[in-house]
């Protein structure tokens, strides 16, 4: 039986309590995946509350998001 993928939260209440480095979402003091020696921060901790409006993050969170038109390299 396949486990359903958890939805990634836009604004978690206490992002500092969780490692966001993989889909396991381990407690910060009990990392299971071996993804380095430290906790991976939630994007809101690094970029602020509007983190998902930067770059192309919106494609995963905004139902009205559209792919920008490709412009040829000059």
Secondary structure as GFF3:
##gff-version 3
##sequence-region A 1 74
A	DSSP	three_ten_helix	15	17	.	.	.	ID=ss1
A	DSSP	alpha_helix	43	47	.	.	.	ID=ss2
A	DSSP	three_ten_helix	51	53	.	.	.	ID=ss3
A	DSSP	alpha_helix	58	61	.	.	.	ID=ss4
###
